[in-house]
Amino acid sequence: MLPIVQRHQGTKEDCKVNDRYSSRKNEHGKVTLTVNGLVGEGILLNISVPGALIETGVPLATGQFVHLRLTIATQQIRVNLAAVRWVNGPRAGIEFIRMSEEDQARLRWYVGFVEKRRVTTRQWSEAVICSGFSGI
């Protein structure tokens, strides 16, 4: 049986979902980005394992792919491939797609990522109904 979905009749703010598998860490660092052969700089506003919020004067559009070099404190993290997921004026939400294992480890350590492991067990939940005869 499928769960019943109830619609919430409220404001847009009431419907926000805050269930993230990685928390955001507010951070002001330097961002160097390359998009369509153009190199520019920006400011890192916050970061999490799947992405970052940046502010830049480089014109960005939703769906573009970028390369990033993030400088946080004394760490440098390279993101070989990232996607622009949204743009609002000079701010953009960036999703990390491809980076080296070393850079992934640095990022996870930096944001304090703790992986949530789920153990799933499959159980058969239908009643078994026998039909027919054997030995005929």
C-alpha positions in Angstrom: 0.0 0.0 0.0 1.3 3.4 -0.9 1.5 6.1 1.8 -1.1 8.8 1.7 0.3 12.2 0.6 -1.2 15.2 2.3 -0.9 18.6 0.7 0.1 21.5 2.9 -2.0 24.6 2.4 0.4 27.4 3.7 2.9 29.9 2.6 6.1 29.1 0.6 8.1 29.6 3.8 6.0 27.0 5.6 6.8 24.4 3.0 10.6 24.6 3.0 12.4 21.3 3.4 15.5 21.4 5.6 16.4 17.7 5.6 20.0 17.7 4.2 22.4 14.8 4.3 25.2 17.2 4.8 25.1 20.5 6.8 26.2 23.7 5.3 29.2 25.5 6.8 29.2 29.3 6.5 32.6 30.2 5.2 34.0 33.2 3.5 36.8 32.1 1.2 38.1 32.8 -2.3 36.7 31.1 -5.4 38.4 31.0 -8.8 36.1 29.7 -11.5 36.4 29.0 -15.1 33.3 29.0 -17.4 33.4 28.9 -21.2 37.1 29.9 -21.3 36.5 32.9 -19.0 38.4 32.9 -15.7 37.0 35.0 -12.8 37.0 35.3 -9.1 34.3 35.3 -6.4 33.6 34.8 -2.8 32.5 31.5 -1.1 29.6 32.2 1.2 28.9 28.6 2.4 29.9 25.1 1.5 28.6 21.6 2.0 29.6 18.2 0.6 27.3 18.4 -2.4 28.0 22.1 -3.3 28.5 25.7 -2.4 26.9 29.1 -2.5 29.1 31.7 -4.2 29.0 35.3 -5.1 30.8 36.5 -8.3 30.8 39.1 -11.0 31.2 36.4 -13.6 28.0 36.1 -15.6 26.5 32.6 -14.9 23.4 30.8 -16.1 21.5 27.9 -14.7 22.8 24.7 -16.3 26.3 25.9 -17.1 29.3 23.7 -16.2 32.2 25.3 -14.3 35.6 24.4 -12.9 36.3 25.7 -9.4 39.3 26.3 -7.1 38.2 27.0 -3.6 40.6 28.5 -1.1 39.3 28.0 2.5 41.6 29.0 5.3 44.8 27.4 4.2 43.2 24.6 2.2 42.7 24.5 -1.6 40.0 22.3 -3.0 39.7 21.8 -6.8 36.4 20.8 -8.3 37.0 19.5 -11.8 33.3 19.7 -12.8 30.4 21.5 -11.2 27.0 22.6 -12.4 25.3 26.0 -11.8 21.9 25.0 -10.3 20.5 28.4 -9.7 21.4 32.1 -10.1 20.1 35.1 -8.3 21.9 38.3 -9.2 25.6 37.8 -8.3 24.9 34.7 -6.2 24.8 31.2 -7.5 24.2 27.7 -6.1 26.8 25.3 -7.4 26.6 21.5 -7.3 29.9 19.6 -7.2 30.0 16.8 -9.8 33.6 15.6 -10.2 36.6 16.0 -8.0 39.6 13.9 -7.0 39.4 11.6 -4.0 41.9 13.8 -2.1 39.8 16.9 -2.6 36.7 15.0 -1.6 38.4 13.9 1.6 39.5 17.5 2.3 36.0 18.8 1.7 34.4 16.1 4.0 37.0 16.8 6.7 36.5 20.5 6.4 32.7 20.6 6.7 32.7 17.9 9.3 30.7 15.5 7.2 29.6 12.3 9.0 28.1 9.8 6.7 24.8 8.4 7.7 24.7 4.7 7.1 21.5 3.0 6.6 21.0 -0.7 7.1 18.1 -2.0 5.2 16.5 -5.4 5.4 14.0 -6.5 2.9 10.9 -8.3 4.2 8.2 -9.8 2.2 5.0 -8.1 3.3 2.4 -9.9 1.2 0.3 -12.8 2.4 1.1 -16.0 0.5 -1.9 -17.5 -1.2 -1.7 -21.0 -2.6 -3.8 -21.8 -5.6 -4.0 -25.0 -7.6 -3.3 -28.5 -6.7 -0.1 -30.5 -6.7 0.2 -34.0 -7.9 -2.5 -33.9 -10.5 
